[in-house]
Amino acid sequence: MRLRNLFRPLYIAGRIQNWLYEKRHPDHPWLAPDAIVWLEKHLRPDMRGFEWGSGRSTLWFANRLQSITSIESDAAWFQQVSRRVRESGLTNVDLRHIPLEHPNAQTYAFDYSPIPANPAAILGFPDSSLDFVVVDGWYRPVCARAALPKLKPGGILLIDNTNWDDPPHVHVPKDWPLVHRSRNVITETSIWRKS
């Protein structure tokens, strides 16, 4: 966030609007609100999902999908989300703690040799076996590329923060239609459907 934004009326109004939205929807994922509306219309209970970056989204997705595998790098946050999953009684969540192998600032490279364990977690799934994948954590460019073959034809790929200077979505094939893009004052969420 740039300091000058703190003094812009539209930015301030947007932050207040976002804060009010989160207060009214405490269980919604931290995504652009219009993206959540889109997901509510397109996620189905027979779908298998995978996400990098756990939290409120994990339980929200678990209530709408057959199953969700969620990869979390932060140990303390992993414990909090694990507790929430247990308290919810949900049995369709596979929450995994996989720490980062690089400092945060070094997790935006487009290639690693070998691929770190966090983004490599999806490689254990057969190709064309997932209906829905969320890229919202560290190693985003590598995660996005690793997810592509794992999605079924017609599968949904969601990448959060596509408004960043080093967008993680450069690996999305040009023939995959962008079916939704929306933003709030903080983030832009983009959704593609696999051809």
Biotite code that builds the C-alpha atoms (Angstrom):
import biotite.structure as struc

atoms = struc.array([
    struc.Atom([0.000, 0.000, 0.000], chain_id="A", res_id=1, res_name="MET", atom_name="CA", element="C"),
    struc.Atom([1.324, 3.410, -0.898], chain_id="A", res_id=2, res_name="ARG", atom_name="CA", element="C"),
    struc.Atom([1.268, 6.151, 1.737], chain_id="A", res_id=3, res_name="LEU", atom_name="CA", element="C"),
    struc.Atom([-0.366, 8.642, -0.618], chain_id="A", res_id=4, res_name="ARG", atom_name="CA", element="C"),
    struc.Atom([-3.399, 6.325, -0.926], chain_id="A", res_id=5, res_name="ASN", atom_name="CA", element="C"),
    struc.Atom([-4.186, 6.897, 2.741], chain_id="A", res_id=6, res_name="LEU", atom_name="CA", element="C"),
    struc.Atom([-5.178, 10.470, 1.925], chain_id="A", res_id=7, res_name="PHE", atom_name="CA", element="C"),
    struc.Atom([-7.301, 9.845, -1.173], chain_id="A", res_id=8, res_name="ARG", atom_name="CA", element="C"),
    struc.Atom([-11.051, 10.077, -0.470], chain_id="A", res_id=9, res_name="PRO", atom_name="CA", element="C"),
    struc.Atom([-12.011, 7.269, -2.878], chain_id="A", res_id=10, res_name="LEU", atom_name="CA", element="C"),
    struc.Atom([-9.382, 4.970, -1.385], chain_id="A", res_id=11, res_name="TYR", atom_name="CA", element="C"),
    struc.Atom([-10.569, 5.724, 2.144], chain_id="A", res_id=12, res_name="ILE", atom_name="CA", element="C"),
    struc.Atom([-14.195, 5.167, 1.121], chain_id="A", res_id=13, res_name="ALA", atom_name="CA", element="C"),
    struc.Atom([-13.224, 1.862, -0.525], chain_id="A", res_id=14, res_name="GLY", atom_name="CA", element="C"),
    struc.Atom([-11.396, 0.681, 2.581], chain_id="A", res_id=15, res_name="ARG", atom_name="CA", element="C"),
    struc.Atom([-14.418, 1.518, 4.737], chain_id="A", res_id=16, res_name="ILE", atom_name="CA", element="C"),
    struc.Atom([-16.736, -0.263, 2.307], chain_id="A", res_id=17, res_name="GLN", atom_name="CA", element="C"),
    struc.Atom([-14.468, -3.334, 2.345], chain_id="A", res_id=18, res_name="ASN", atom_name="CA", element="C"),
    struc.Atom([-14.297, -3.282, 6.156], chain_id="A", res_id=19, res_name="TRP", atom_name="CA", element="C"),
    struc.Atom([-18.119, -3.117, 6.374], chain_id="A", res_id=20, res_name="LEU", atom_name="CA", element="C"),
    struc.Atom([-18.440, -5.999, 3.901], chain_id="A", res_id=21, res_name="TYR", atom_name="CA", element="C"),
    struc.Atom([-16.118, -8.157, 5.992], chain_id="A", res_id=22, res_name="GLU", atom_name="CA", element="C"),
    struc.Atom([-18.042, -7.297, 9.177], chain_id="A", res_id=23, res_name="LYS", atom_name="CA", element="C"),
    struc.Atom([-21.340, -8.291, 7.512], chain_id="A", res_id=24, res_name="ARG", atom_name="CA", element="C"),
    struc.Atom([-19.835, -11.477, 6.010], chain_id="A", res_id=25, res_name="HIS", atom_name="CA", element="C"),
    struc.Atom([-17.396, -12.821, 8.640], chain_id="A", res_id=26, res_name="PRO", atom_name="CA", element="C"),
    struc.Atom([-17.309, -16.293, 7.073], chain_id="A", res_id=27, res_name="ASP", atom_name="CA", element="C"),
    struc.Atom([-16.638, -15.247, 3.473], chain_id="A", res_id=28, res_name="HIS", atom_name="CA", element="C"),
    struc.Atom([-13.214, -15.743, 1.897], chain_id="A", res_id=29, res_name="PRO", atom_name="CA", element="C"),
    struc.Atom([-10.867, -12.755, 1.659], chain_id="A", res_id=30, res_name="TRP", atom_name="CA", element="C"),
    struc.Atom([-11.533, -12.314, -2.049], chain_id="A", res_id=31, res_name="LEU", atom_name="CA", element="C"),
    struc.Atom([-13.176, -9.560, -4.053], chain_id="A", res_id=32, res_name="ALA", atom_name="CA", element="C"),
    struc.Atom([-16.904, -9.684, -3.087], chain_id="A", res_id=33, res_name="PRO", atom_name="CA", element="C"),
    struc.Atom([-18.154, -10.014, -6.679], chain_id="A", res_id=34, res_name="ASP", atom_name="CA", element="C"),
    struc.Atom([-15.869, -13.037, -7.122], chain_id="A", res_id=35, res_name="ALA", atom_name="CA", element="C"),
    struc.Atom([-17.584, -14.660, -4.125], chain_id="A", res_id=36, res_name="ILE", atom_name="CA", element="C"),
    struc.Atom([-20.970, -14.059, -5.768], chain_id="A", res_id=37, res_name="VAL", atom_name="CA", element="C"),
    struc.Atom([-19.654, -15.693, -8.957], chain_id="A", res_id=38, res_name="TRP", atom_name="CA", element="C"),
    struc.Atom([-18.349, -18.692, -6.995], chain_id="A", res_id=39, res_name="LEU", atom_name="CA", element="C"),
    struc.Atom([-21.677, -19.128, -5.195], chain_id="A", res_id=40, res_name="GLU", atom_name="CA", element="C"),
    struc.Atom([-23.303, -19.606, -8.606], chain_id="A", res_id=41, res_name="LYS", atom_name="CA", element="C"),
    struc.Atom([-20.678, -21.946, -10.080], chain_id="A", res_id=42, res_name="HIS", atom_name="CA", element="C"),
    struc.Atom([-19.337, -24.200, -7.320], chain_id="A", res_id=43, res_name="LEU", atom_name="CA", element="C"),
    struc.Atom([-21.175, -27.516, -6.927], chain_id="A", res_id=44, res_name="ARG", atom_name="CA", element="C"),
    struc.Atom([-21.233, -30.198, -4.215], chain_id="A", res_id=45, res_name="PRO", atom_name="CA", element="C"),
    struc.Atom([-19.758, -32.816, -6.587], chain_id="A", res_id=46, res_name="ASP", atom_name="CA", element="C"),
    struc.Atom([-16.576, -30.782, -7.197], chain_id="A", res_id=47, res_name="MET", atom_name="CA", element="C"),
    struc.Atom([-13.087, -31.493, -5.813], chain_id="A", res_id=48, res_name="ARG", atom_name="CA", element="C"),
    struc.Atom([-11.035, -28.432, -4.903], chain_id="A", res_id=49, res_name="GLY", atom_name="CA", element="C"),
    struc.Atom([-7.487, -27.468, -4.021], chain_id="A", res_id=50, res_name="PHE", atom_name="CA", element="C"),
    struc.Atom([-6.208, -24.204, -2.553], chain_id="A", res_id=51, res_name="GLU", atom_name="CA", element="C"),
    struc.Atom([-2.916, -22.641, -1.595], chain_id="A", res_id=52, res_name="TRP", atom_name="CA", element="C"),
    struc.Atom([-3.476, -20.396, 1.409], chain_id="A", res_id=53, res_name="GLY", atom_name="CA", element="C"),
    struc.Atom([-5.971, -21.544, 4.038], chain_id="A", res_id=54, res_name="SER", atom_name="CA", element="C"),
    struc.Atom([-8.331, -19.532, 6.222], chain_id="A", res_id=55, res_name="GLY", atom_name="CA", element="C"),
    struc.Atom([-11.960, -18.505, 6.056], chain_id="A", res_id=56, res_name="ARG", atom_name="CA", element="C"),
    struc.Atom([-11.977, -19.716, 2.460], chain_id="A", res_id=57, res_name="SER", atom_name="CA", element="C"),
    struc.Atom([-11.194, -23.280, 3.528], chain_id="A", res_id=58, res_name="THR", atom_name="CA", element="C"),
    struc.Atom([-14.413, -23.708, 5.497], chain_id="A", res_id=59, res_name="LEU", atom_name="CA", element="C"),
    struc.Atom([-16.426, -21.718, 2.970], chain_id="A", res_id=60, res_name="TRP", atom_name="CA", element="C"),
    struc.Atom([-15.237, -23.967, 0.119], chain_id="A", res_id=61, res_name="PHE", atom_name="CA", element="C"),
    struc.Atom([-15.698, -27.119, 2.219], chain_id="A", res_id=62, res_name="ALA", atom_name="CA", element="C"),
    struc.Atom([-19.377, -26.225, 2.663], chain_id="A", res_id=63, res_name="ASN", atom_name="CA", element="C"),
    struc.Atom([-19.821, -26.021, -1.116], chain_id="A", res_id=64, res_name="ARG", atom_name="CA", element="C"),
    struc.Atom([-17.546, -28.755, -2.501], chain_id="A", res_id=65, res_name="LEU", atom_name="CA", element="C"),
    struc.Atom([-17.218, -32.516, -2.188], chain_id="A", res_id=66, res_name="GLN", atom_name="CA", element="C"),
    struc.Atom([-13.683, -32.006, -0.841], chain_id="A", res_id=67, res_name="SER", atom_name="CA", element="C"),
    struc.Atom([-11.005, -29.355, -0.462], chain_id="A", res_id=68, res_name="ILE", atom_name="CA", element="C"),
    struc.Atom([-7.270, -29.827, -0.011], chain_id="A", res_id=69, res_name="THR", atom_name="CA", element="C"),
    struc.Atom([-5.687, -26.729, 1.508], chain_id="A", res_id=70, res_name="SER", atom_name="CA", element="C"),
    struc.Atom([-1.962, -25.986, 1.734], chain_id="A", res_id=71, res_name="ILE", atom_name="CA", element="C"),
    struc.Atom([-0.789, -23.619, 4.488], chain_id="A", res_id=72, res_name="GLU", atom_name="CA", element="C"),
    struc.Atom([2.792, -22.439, 5.043], chain_id="A", res_id=73, res_name="SER", atom_name="CA", element="C"),
    struc.Atom([2.444, -20.609, 8.383], chain_id="A", res_id=74, res_name="ASP", atom_name="CA", element="C"),
    struc.Atom([2.486, -22.982, 11.383], chain_id="A", res_id=75, res_name="ALA", atom_name="CA", element="C"),
    struc.Atom([0.519, -20.738, 13.770], chain_id="A", res_id=76, res_name="ALA", atom_name="CA", element="C"),
    struc.Atom([-2.167, -19.998, 11.176], chain_id="A", res_id=77, res_name="TRP", atom_name="CA", element="C"),
    struc.Atom([-2.313, -23.697, 10.283], chain_id="A", res_id=78, res_name="PHE", atom_name="CA", element="C"),
    struc.Atom([-3.119, -24.474, 13.947], chain_id="A", res_id=79, res_name="GLN", atom_name="CA", element="C"),
    struc.Atom([-5.891, -21.855, 14.011], chain_id="A", res_id=80, res_name="GLN", atom_name="CA", element="C"),
    struc.Atom([-7.476, -23.105, 10.804], chain_id="A", res_id=81, res_name="VAL", atom_name="CA", element="C"),
    struc.Atom([-7.140, -26.731, 11.964], chain_id="A", res_id=82, res_name="SER", atom_name="CA", element="C"),
    struc.Atom([-9.022, -25.836, 15.138], chain_id="A", res_id=83, res_name="ARG", atom_name="CA", element="C"),
    struc.Atom([-11.784, -24.132, 13.126], chain_id="A", res_id=84, res_name="ARG", atom_name="CA", element="C"),
    struc.Atom([-12.095, -27.160, 10.849], chain_id="A", res_id=85, res_name="VAL", atom_name="CA", element="C"),
    struc.Atom([-12.378, -29.506, 13.866], chain_id="A", res_id=86, res_name="ARG", atom_name="CA", element="C"),
    struc.Atom([-14.950, -27.262, 15.560], chain_id="A", res_id=87, res_name="GLU", atom_name="CA", element="C"),
    struc.Atom([-17.008, -27.076, 12.363], chain_id="A", res_id=88, res_name="SER", atom_name="CA", element="C"),
    struc.Atom([-17.344, -30.858, 12.185], chain_id="A", res_id=89, res_name="GLY", atom_name="CA", element="C"),
    struc.Atom([-16.388, -30.834, 8.497], chain_id="A", res_id=90, res_name="LEU", atom_name="CA", element="C"),
    struc.Atom([-14.797, -34.083, 7.350], chain_id="A", res_id=91, res_name="THR", atom_name="CA", element="C"),
    struc.Atom([-14.078, -33.173, 3.723], chain_id="A", res_id=92, res_name="ASN", atom_name="CA", element="C"),
    struc.Atom([-11.027, -30.944, 4.424], chain_id="A", res_id=93, res_name="VAL", atom_name="CA", element="C"),
    struc.Atom([-7.453, -32.141, 3.914], chain_id="A", res_id=94, res_name="ASP", atom_name="CA", element="C"),
    struc.Atom([-5.446, -29.330, 5.550], chain_id="A", res_id=95, res_name="LEU", atom_name="CA", element="C"),
    struc.Atom([-1.674, -29.637, 5.157], chain_id="A", res_id=96, res_name="ARG", atom_name="CA", element="C"),
    struc.Atom([1.117, -27.594, 6.709], chain_id="A", res_id=97, res_name="HIS", atom_name="CA", element="C"),
    struc.Atom([4.000, -27.247, 4.254], chain_id="A", res_id=98, res_name="ILE", atom_name="CA", element="C"),
    struc.Atom([6.535, -24.552, 5.273], chain_id="A", res_id=99, res_name="PRO", atom_name="CA", element="C"),
    struc.Atom([8.226, -22.221, 2.822], chain_id="A", res_id=100, res_name="LEU", atom_name="CA", element="C"),
    struc.Atom([11.705, -23.137, 1.650], chain_id="A", res_id=101, res_name="GLU", atom_name="CA", element="C"),
    struc.Atom([12.631, -19.548, 0.773], chain_id="A", res_id=102, res_name="HIS", atom_name="CA", element="C"),
    struc.Atom([12.223, -16.163, 2.479], chain_id="A", res_id=103, res_name="PRO", atom_name="CA", element="C"),
    struc.Atom([8.873, -14.536, 1.605], chain_id="A", res_id=104, res_name="ASN", atom_name="CA", element="C"),
    struc.Atom([10.488, -12.059, -0.799], chain_id="A", res_id=105, res_name="ALA", atom_name="CA", element="C"),
    struc.Atom([12.021, -14.928, -2.777], chain_id="A", res_id=106, res_name="GLN", atom_name="CA", element="C"),
    struc.Atom([8.754, -16.800, -3.413], chain_id="A", res_id=107, res_name="THR", atom_name="CA", element="C"),
    struc.Atom([7.798, -14.937, -6.586], chain_id="A", res_id=108, res_name="TYR", atom_name="CA", element="C"),
    struc.Atom([10.313, -16.462, -8.977], chain_id="A", res_id=109, res_name="ALA", atom_name="CA", element="C"),
    struc.Atom([8.877, -18.100, -12.074], chain_id="A", res_id=110, res_name="PHE", atom_name="CA", element="C"),
    struc.Atom([10.968, -21.239, -11.751], chain_id="A", res_id=111, res_name="ASP", atom_name="CA", element="C"),
    struc.Atom([12.780, -23.250, -9.071], chain_id="A", res_id=112, res_name="TYR", atom_name="CA", element="C"),
    struc.Atom([14.928, -26.324, -9.350], chain_id="A", res_id=113, res_name="SER", atom_name="CA", element="C"),
    struc.Atom([13.679, -28.406, -7.744], chain_id="A", res_id=114, res_name="PRO", atom_name="CA", element="C"),
    struc.Atom([10.137, -27.134, -7.282], chain_id="A", res_id=115, res_name="ILE", atom_name="CA", element="C"),
    struc.Atom([9.558, -26.354, -3.558], chain_id="A", res_id=116, res_name="PRO", atom_name="CA", element="C"),
    struc.Atom([7.369, -28.749, -1.570], chain_id="A", res_id=117, res_name="ALA", atom_name="CA", element="C"),
    struc.Atom([4.603, -26.154, -1.051], chain_id="A", res_id=118, res_name="ASN", atom_name="CA", element="C"),
    struc.Atom([3.697, -25.694, -4.722], chain_id="A", res_id=119, res_name="PRO", atom_name="CA", element="C"),
    struc.Atom([4.647, -29.314, -5.442], chain_id="A", res_id=120, res_name="ALA", atom_name="CA", element="C"),
    struc.Atom([1.827, -30.528, -3.180], chain_id="A", res_id=121, res_name="ALA", atom_name="CA", element="C"),
    struc.Atom([-0.586, -30.504, -6.118], chain_id="A", res_id=122, res_name="ILE", atom_name="CA", element="C"),
    struc.Atom([1.661, -32.807, -8.155], chain_id="A", res_id=123, res_name="LEU", atom_name="CA", element="C"),
    struc.Atom([0.379, -35.801, -6.176], chain_id="A", res_id=124, res_name="GLY", atom_name="CA", element="C"),
    struc.Atom([-3.032, -35.409, -7.831], chain_id="A", res_id=125, res_name="PHE", atom_name="CA", element="C"),
    struc.Atom([-3.644, -37.086, -11.166], chain_id="A", res_id=126, res_name="PRO", atom_name="CA", element="C"),
    struc.Atom([-3.893, -34.850, -14.205], chain_id="A", res_id=127, res_name="ASP", atom_name="CA", element="C"),
    struc.Atom([-7.450, -33.684, -14.962], chain_id="A", res_id=128, res_name="SER", atom_name="CA", element="C"),
    struc.Atom([-8.685, -34.715, -11.503], chain_id="A", res_id=129, res_name="SER", atom_name="CA", element="C"),
    struc.Atom([-9.583, -31.353, -9.915], chain_id="A", res_id=130, res_name="LEU", atom_name="CA", element="C"),
    struc.Atom([-12.591, -29.158, -10.609], chain_id="A", res_id=131, res_name="ASP", atom_name="CA", element="C"),
    struc.Atom([-11.422, -26.037, -8.802], chain_id="A", res_id=132, res_name="PHE", atom_name="CA", element="C"),
    struc.Atom([-8.015, -24.606, -7.834], chain_id="A", res_id=133, res_name="VAL", atom_name="CA", element="C"),
    struc.Atom([-7.244, -21.428, -5.864], chain_id="A", res_id=134, res_name="VAL", atom_name="CA", element="C"),
    struc.Atom([-3.831, -19.764, -6.056], chain_id="A", res_id=135, res_name="VAL", atom_name="CA", element="C"),
    struc.Atom([-3.633, -17.462, -3.038], chain_id="A", res_id=136, res_name="ASP", atom_name="CA", element="C"),
    struc.Atom([-0.455, -18.029, -1.093], chain_id="A", res_id=137, res_name="GLY", atom_name="CA", element="C"),
    struc.Atom([3.284, -17.984, -1.720], chain_id="A", res_id=138, res_name="TRP", atom_name="CA", element="C"),
    struc.Atom([5.104, -19.241, -4.845], chain_id="A", res_id=139, res_name="TYR", atom_name="CA", element="C"),
    struc.Atom([2.127, -18.045, -6.901], chain_id="A", res_id=140, res_name="ARG", atom_name="CA", element="C"),
    struc.Atom([3.675, -18.195, -10.396], chain_id="A", res_id=141, res_name="PRO", atom_name="CA", element="C"),
    struc.Atom([4.887, -21.760, -9.791], chain_id="A", res_id=142, res_name="VAL", atom_name="CA", element="C"),
    struc.Atom([1.586, -22.767, -8.160], chain_id="A", res_id=143, res_name="CYS", atom_name="CA", element="C"),
    struc.Atom([-0.379, -21.424, -11.121], chain_id="A", res_id=144, res_name="ALA", atom_name="CA", element="C"),
    struc.Atom([1.759, -23.376, -13.597], chain_id="A", res_id=145, res_name="ARG", atom_name="CA", element="C"),
    struc.Atom([1.612, -26.572, -11.512], chain_id="A", res_id=146, res_name="ALA", atom_name="CA", element="C"),
    struc.Atom([-2.196, -26.355, -11.315], chain_id="A", res_id=147, res_name="ALA", atom_name="CA", element="C"),
    struc.Atom([-2.842, -26.224, -15.063], chain_id="A", res_id=148, res_name="LEU", atom_name="CA", element="C"),
    struc.Atom([-2.630, -29.953, -15.910], chain_id="A", res_id=149, res_name="PRO", atom_name="CA", element="C"),
    struc.Atom([-4.420, -30.956, -12.699], chain_id="A", res_id=150, res_name="LYS", atom_name="CA", element="C"),
    struc.Atom([-7.660, -29.214, -13.637], chain_id="A", res_id=151, res_name="LEU", atom_name="CA", element="C"),
    struc.Atom([-10.331, -31.085, -15.565], chain_id="A", res_id=152, res_name="LYS", atom_name="CA", element="C"),
    struc.Atom([-11.502, -29.607, -18.873], chain_id="A", res_id=153, res_name="PRO", atom_name="CA", element="C"),
    struc.Atom([-14.038, -26.994, -17.819], chain_id="A", res_id=154, res_name="GLY", atom_name="CA", element="C"),
    struc.Atom([-12.341, -26.694, -14.406], chain_id="A", res_id=155, res_name="GLY", atom_name="CA", element="C"),
    struc.Atom([-12.092, -23.367, -12.601], chain_id="A", res_id=156, res_name="ILE", atom_name="CA", element="C"),
    struc.Atom([-8.792, -21.621, -11.811], chain_id="A", res_id=157, res_name="LEU", atom_name="CA", element="C"),
    struc.Atom([-8.980, -18.689, -9.366], chain_id="A", res_id=158, res_name="LEU", atom_name="CA", element="C"),
    struc.Atom([-5.957, -16.479, -8.788], chain_id="A", res_id=159, res_name="ILE", atom_name="CA", element="C"),
    struc.Atom([-6.128, -13.720, -6.207], chain_id="A", res_id=160, res_name="ASP", atom_name="CA", element="C"),
    struc.Atom([-4.150, -10.491, -6.355], chain_id="A", res_id=161, res_name="ASN", atom_name="CA", element="C"),
    struc.Atom([-3.834, -10.396, -10.141], chain_id="A", res_id=162, res_name="THR", atom_name="CA", element="C"),
    struc.Atom([-3.403, -6.630, -9.781], chain_id="A", res_id=163, res_name="ASN", atom_name="CA", element="C"),
    struc.Atom([0.096, -7.051, -8.331], chain_id="A", res_id=164, res_name="TRP", atom_name="CA", element="C"),
    struc.Atom([3.123, -5.691, -10.189], chain_id="A", res_id=165, res_name="ASP", atom_name="CA", element="C"),
    struc.Atom([4.431, -9.219, -10.844], chain_id="A", res_id=166, res_name="ASP", atom_name="CA", element="C"),
    struc.Atom([1.193, -10.996, -11.756], chain_id="A", res_id=167, res_name="PRO", atom_name="CA", element="C"),
    struc.Atom([1.162, -14.737, -11.083], chain_id="A", res_id=168, res_name="PRO", atom_name="CA", element="C"),
    struc.Atom([-1.235, -15.468, -13.930], chain_id="A", res_id=169, res_name="HIS", atom_name="CA", element="C"),
    struc.Atom([1.232, -15.220, -16.811], chain_id="A", res_id=170, res_name="VAL", atom_name="CA", element="C"),
    struc.Atom([1.194, -19.018, -17.105], chain_id="A", res_id=171, res_name="HIS", atom_name="CA", element="C"),
    struc.Atom([-2.557, -19.243, -17.780], chain_id="A", res_id=172, res_name="VAL", atom_name="CA", element="C"),
    struc.Atom([-2.952, -20.343, -21.413], chain_id="A", res_id=173, res_name="PRO", atom_name="CA", element="C"),
    struc.Atom([-4.351, -17.686, -23.729], chain_id="A", res_id=174, res_name="LYS", atom_name="CA", element="C"),
    struc.Atom([-7.140, -20.010, -24.880], chain_id="A", res_id=175, res_name="ASP", atom_name="CA", element="C"),
    struc.Atom([-8.547, -20.350, -21.342], chain_id="A", res_id=176, res_name="TRP", atom_name="CA", element="C"),
    struc.Atom([-11.437, -17.892, -21.135], chain_id="A", res_id=177, res_name="PRO", atom_name="CA", element="C"),
    struc.Atom([-11.311, -15.320, -18.362], chain_id="A", res_id=178, res_name="LEU", atom_name="CA", element="C"),
    struc.Atom([-14.826, -15.816, -16.974], chain_id="A", res_id=179, res_name="VAL", atom_name="CA", element="C"),
    struc.Atom([-14.687, -13.324, -14.110], chain_id="A", res_id=180, res_name="HIS", atom_name="CA", element="C"),
    struc.Atom([-12.526, -10.469, -12.852], chain_id="A", res_id=181, res_name="ARG", atom_name="CA", element="C"),
    struc.Atom([-13.404, -8.089, -10.049], chain_id="A", res_id=182, res_name="SER", atom_name="CA", element="C"),
    struc.Atom([-11.666, -6.048, -7.436], chain_id="A", res_id=183, res_name="ARG", atom_name="CA", element="C"),
    struc.Atom([-12.148, -4.189, -4.246], chain_id="A", res_id=184, res_name="ASN", atom_name="CA", element="C"),
    struc.Atom([-9.826, -1.495, -2.976], chain_id="A", res_id=185, res_name="VAL", atom_name="CA", element="C"),
    struc.Atom([-7.270, -4.094, -1.860], chain_id="A", res_id=186, res_name="ILE", atom_name="CA", element="C"),
    struc.Atom([-7.301, -6.997, -4.285], chain_id="A", res_id=187, res_name="THR", atom_name="CA", element="C"),
    struc.Atom([-8.274, -8.140, -7.746], chain_id="A", res_id=188, res_name="GLU", atom_name="CA", element="C"),
    struc.Atom([-9.584, -11.673, -8.146], chain_id="A", res_id=189, res_name="THR", atom_name="CA", element="C"),
    struc.Atom([-9.506, -13.332, -11.568], chain_id="A", res_id=190, res_name="SER", atom_name="CA", element="C"),
    struc.Atom([-11.139, -16.609, -12.593], chain_id="A", res_id=191, res_name="ILE", atom_name="CA", element="C"),
    struc.Atom([-10.475, -18.716, -15.694], chain_id="A", res_id=192, res_name="TRP", atom_name="CA", element="C"),
    struc.Atom([-12.155, -21.833, -17.040], chain_id="A", res_id=193, res_name="ARG", atom_name="CA", element="C"),
    struc.Atom([-9.965, -24.525, -18.571], chain_id="A", res_id=194, res_name="LYS", atom_name="CA", element="C"),
    struc.Atom([-10.635, -25.032, -22.266], chain_id="A", res_id=195, res_name="SER", atom_name="CA", element="C"),
])
